[in-house]
């Protein structure tokens, strides 16, 4: 990864190095905050910033909004994942959004899903100022598909059903793939 990073321009290299702080903090976040999923989101979604800067040489609003959308999505899927471990986490004294939200998790997850989808939609809108109408429609269909997948997960959700929680967590591979496929088609139009 370092070899790839240094092949980019200086702004991208600096952005890449800046991510190391979040990468270093995340493994310890459960010890000092109820929101370790935020630190996971900050670390995991850094590629939205890095990719944009590597391509354009500068940081712009579409990348920042996509980064924030990714953080909201991480809060969504990792809270689902964390519900599998709430009893063990309580026994060993580590924190998570699943423990913090408890039975109100579905309301929080809905809010994170809406936030992720809304931020993604605005990021796409801003990233395509010169796009044709069909390109804009196809790109936003990716956002709609992403939102539909998160809605499907919410309809299935049972925070006390561990096998289902793992299934829903893993389903986020497809949730992320949906907009990527539509973005690829957008580029080809």
C-alpha positions in Angstrom: 0.0 0.0 0.0 2.9 2.4 0.8 4.4 1.8 -2.7 1.1 2.7 -4.3 0.7 5.7 -2.1 4.0 7.2 -3.0 3.2 6.8 -6.7 0.6 9.6 -6.2 1.2 13.3 -6.1 2.2 15.1 -3.0 -1.3 16.2 -1.9 -2.5 12.6 -2.1 0.5 11.3 -0.2 -0.1 13.8 2.6 -3.8 12.9 2.8 -2.8 9.2 2.9 -0.4 9.8 5.7 -3.0 11.8 7.6 -5.2 8.7 7.8 -2.7 6.9 10.0 -4.0 8.7 13.1 -7.4 7.3 12.8 -6.0 3.9 11.9 -3.9 3.9 15.1 -6.7 5.2 17.3 -9.5 2.8 16.2 -8.3 -0.4 17.9 -8.5 1.4 21.2 -11.7 3.3 20.7 -13.9 0.8 22.5 -12.0 1.5 25.7 -12.7 5.3 25.8 -15.8 6.1 23.8 -19.3 4.7 23.3 -18.9 5.7 19.6 -16.0 3.4 18.4 -17.9 3.0 15.1 -17.2 6.6 14.3 -13.5 5.9 14.5 -14.0 2.9 12.3 -15.8 5.1 9.8 -13.2 7.8 9.9 -10.5 5.2 9.1 -12.4 2.9 6.7 -13.8 5.7 4.5 -10.6 7.7 4.1 -10.3 6.3 0.6 -13.1 8.7 -0.6 -10.8 11.6 0.3 -7.6 10.0 -1.0 -9.1 8.8 -4.3 -10.5 12.3 -5.0 -7.2 14.0 -4.2 -5.2 11.4 -6.1 -7.4 12.1 -9.2 -7.8 15.9 -8.9 -4.9 17.1 -6.8 -7.2 18.9 -4.4 -9.9 18.2 -1.8 -13.4 19.2 -2.8 -16.9 19.1 -1.3 -18.1 15.9 -3.2 -15.3 13.9 -1.6 -16.0 15.3 1.8 -19.7 14.6 1.6 -19.0 11.1 0.3 -16.6 10.6 3.2 -19.3 11.7 5.7 -21.8 9.4 3.9 -19.4 6.5 4.4 -19.1 7.3 8.1 -22.8 7.3 8.5 -23.0 4.0 6.6 -20.3 2.6 8.8 -22.3 3.6 11.9 -25.3 1.7 10.3 -23.6 -1.6 9.5 -21.1 -1.7 12.4 -23.9 -1.1 14.9 -25.7 -4.0 13.5 -22.5 -6.1 13.8 -21.9 -4.9 17.3 -25.3 -6.1 18.5 -23.9 -9.7 18.2 -21.4 -8.9 21.0 -23.3 -6.7 23.4 -23.4 -9.2 26.3 -19.6 -10.0 25.9 -18.8 -6.4 25.5 -20.7 -5.6 28.7 -18.9 -8.3 30.6 -15.4 -7.1 29.6 -16.3 -3.4 29.9 -15.9 -2.3 26.3 -18.2 0.2 24.7 -20.1 0.3 21.4 -23.0 2.1 19.8 -25.0 -1.1 20.1 -24.7 -1.0 23.9 -25.3 2.8 23.9 -28.5 2.6 21.8 -29.8 -0.7 23.1 -33.4 -1.2 22.1 -33.6 2.2 20.4 -31.0 1.0 17.8 -33.5 0.7 15.0 -34.3 4.4 15.2 -30.7 5.3 15.2 -30.0 3.0 12.3 -32.8 4.6 10.3 -31.2 8.0 10.9 -27.8 6.8 9.8 -29.3 5.2 6.7 -31.1 8.5 5.8 -28.0 10.5 6.5 -25.7 8.2 4.4 -28.1 8.2 1.5 -28.7 11.9 1.6 -25.1 12.8 1.8 -24.3 10.4 -1.0 -27.0 11.9 -3.3 -25.6 15.4 -2.7 -22.0 14.3 -3.2 -23.0 12.8 -6.6 -24.9 15.9 -7.6 -21.9 18.1 -6.8 -19.4 15.7 -8.4 -21.2 15.7 -11.8 -21.6 19.4 -12.7 -21.2 18.8 -16.4 -23.0 15.5 -16.6 -25.9 14.8 -19.0 -29.3 14.2 -17.7 -29.1 10.4 -18.3 -25.7 10.3 -16.4 -27.3 12.1 -13.5 -30.3 9.8 -13.4 -28.2 6.7 -13.6 -25.8 7.9 -10.9 -28.7 8.7 -8.6 -30.3 5.4 -9.3 -27.2 3.9 -7.6 -28.1 6.0 -4.5 -31.7 4.8 -4.7 -30.6 1.2 -4.9 -28.3 1.7 -1.9 -31.2 3.3 0.0 -33.5 0.4 -0.9 -30.9 -2.1 0.3 -30.6 -0.3 3.6 -34.4 -0.2 3.9 -34.6 -4.0 3.2 -32.0 -4.5 6.0 -34.1 -2.4 8.4 -37.2 -4.4 7.6 -35.4 -7.6 8.4 -33.6 -6.3 11.6 -34.1 -8.1 14.9 -31.3 -7.0 17.2 -31.7 -10.1 19.3 -31.2 -12.6 16.4 -27.4 -13.1 16.2 -27.4 -15.2 13.0 -29.6 -12.6 11.3 -27.4 -9.8 12.5 -24.3 -11.4 10.9 -26.3 -11.9 7.7 -27.4 -8.3 7.6 -23.9 -7.1 8.4 -22.5 -9.2 5.5 -25.2 -7.9 3.2 -23.5 -4.5 3.3 -21.0 -5.9 0.7 -23.9 -5.7 -1.8 -25.1 -2.4 -0.4 -21.8 -0.9 -1.3 -21.6 -2.6 -4.7 -24.9 -1.3 -5.9 -23.9 2.4 -6.2 -20.5 1.4 -7.6 -22.1 -0.5 -10.5 -24.3 2.4 -11.3 -21.4 4.8 -11.1 -19.5 2.6 -13.6 -22.4 2.7 -16.0 -22.6 6.5 -15.5 -19.0 6.9 -16.6 -19.6 4.8 -19.7 -22.6 6.9 -20.8 
